[in-house]
Amino acid sequence: MSAEASYQLADVEPPETGQINETSLNGRDLIVWKTEKGELCAMEARCPHQWTHLAYQGVVSGEEIICTTHFWRFSTAGEGCKENVKGRRDPKGNIDVIPCYEQDGKIWIATTEGED
């Protein structure tokens, strides 16, 4: 049985709606972003397609983040897809999402003890 722990991300402010902030935890590059409806999300910083850093080449669109290099889209659950011009969504690689929350103006990451 694993235990959960929460860690405050001291080096990053909570993002505004539609904003993407970069940070790291134990040497792991992360981004923290907020959807247009205000949902906070922490995830791997790099798109799994070609390793593009989403803090620099990402944009929030509605409830998703889009990698502007090749337009892969990711939900706050980490599900990846690419949408064609007619609106069809083809599944693509997923991205790791880390549970997080905002409390007292700070961002907290929930991890399972023993995770790297």
C-alpha positions as MATLAB code, in Angstrom:
seq = 'MSAEASYQLADVEPPETGQINETSLNGRDLIVWKTEKGELCAMEARCPHQWTHLAYQGVVSGEEIICTTHFWRFSTAGEGCKENVKGRRDPKGNIDVIPCYEQDGKIWIATTEGED';
ca = [
       0.000    0.000    0.000;
       1.428    3.376   -0.955;
       0.997    6.619    0.959;
       0.303    9.984   -0.617;
       2.203   13.141    0.234;
       1.733   16.736   -0.903;
       4.554   19.068   -1.838;
       4.289   22.815   -2.220;
       5.762   24.181   -5.425;
       7.528   27.210   -3.990;
       9.055   28.394   -7.266;
       5.843   28.979   -9.213;
       2.796   31.169   -8.760;
      -0.667   29.814   -9.506;
      -1.416   30.525  -13.167;
      -4.158   32.820  -14.323;
      -6.871   31.369  -16.550;
      -5.286   30.333  -19.845;
      -1.730   30.753  -18.532;
       1.047   28.123  -18.509;
       3.828   28.232  -15.885;
       6.916   26.053  -15.804;
       8.382   24.407  -12.718;
      10.112   21.218  -11.656;
       9.836   18.617   -8.925;
      12.779   16.368   -8.035;
      14.462   17.165  -11.353;
      11.318   16.453  -13.382;
      10.220   19.300  -15.687;
       6.547   20.153  -15.202;
       4.043   22.749  -16.318;
       1.113   24.058  -14.322;
      -1.751   25.565  -16.287;
      -5.350   26.617  -15.857;
      -8.203   25.928  -18.270;
     -10.638   28.593  -19.389;
     -13.123   27.218  -16.838;
     -10.485   27.557  -14.108;
      -9.378   23.925  -13.635;
      -5.779   23.668  -12.452;
      -3.551   21.015  -14.060;
       0.057   19.904  -13.538;
       1.683   17.685  -16.159;
       4.910   16.716  -17.850;
       6.440   19.772  -19.488;
       7.277   18.103  -22.778;
       4.961   16.889  -25.528;
       5.445   13.141  -26.024;
       5.479   13.569  -29.818;
       8.775   15.422  -30.325;
       9.654   16.568  -26.811;
       8.600   20.195  -27.339;
       8.483   22.179  -24.082;
       4.858   23.216  -23.539;
       5.713   26.272  -21.421;
       7.218   27.813  -24.577;
       5.346   26.109  -27.415;
       1.996   25.433  -25.747;
      -1.256   27.357  -25.672;
      -4.419   26.828  -23.642;
      -7.567   26.480  -25.730;
     -10.727   25.955  -23.718;
     -10.183   22.915  -21.516;
      -7.113   21.640  -23.359;
      -3.488   22.549  -23.882;
      -2.181   22.474  -27.450;
       1.403   21.870  -28.514;
       1.851   24.401  -31.315;
       4.664   22.419  -32.956;
       2.329   19.799  -34.490;
      -0.992   20.660  -32.820;
      -1.355   17.711  -30.496;
      -3.982   18.481  -27.840;
      -4.093   17.249  -24.238;
      -6.925   17.209  -21.735;
      -6.454   17.765  -18.006;
      -6.605   13.958  -17.726;
      -3.583   13.691  -20.036;
      -5.438   12.197  -22.998;
      -3.754   13.185  -26.261;
      -5.308   13.660  -29.674;
      -4.930   15.571  -32.904;
      -7.959   17.280  -34.408;
      -8.197   17.496  -38.188;
      -9.765   20.401  -40.089;
     -13.151   18.669  -40.123;
     -13.133   18.188  -36.349;
     -12.288   14.482  -36.241;
     -10.097   13.677  -33.224;
      -7.514   10.964  -33.701;
      -6.025    9.510  -30.504;
      -2.319   10.237  -30.023;
       0.154    9.692  -27.204;
      -0.937   10.618  -23.705;
       0.998   12.792  -21.276;
       1.584   12.239  -17.550;
      -0.614   14.335  -15.261;
       0.175   14.875  -11.585;
      -2.692   15.537   -9.138;
      -2.529   19.113   -7.859;
      -4.530   21.737   -6.065;
      -4.323   25.391   -5.078;
      -4.509   26.413   -1.435;
      -3.735   29.786    0.174;
      -2.306   31.102   -3.108;
       0.155   28.220   -3.481;
       0.222   25.131   -5.691;
       0.454   21.712   -4.093;
       1.394   18.508   -5.913;
       0.140   15.177   -4.624;
       2.579   12.306   -5.144;
       2.800    8.756   -4.005;
       5.732    8.306   -1.627;
       8.600    6.583   -3.361;
       7.911    8.195   -6.757;
      10.919    9.691   -8.492;
];
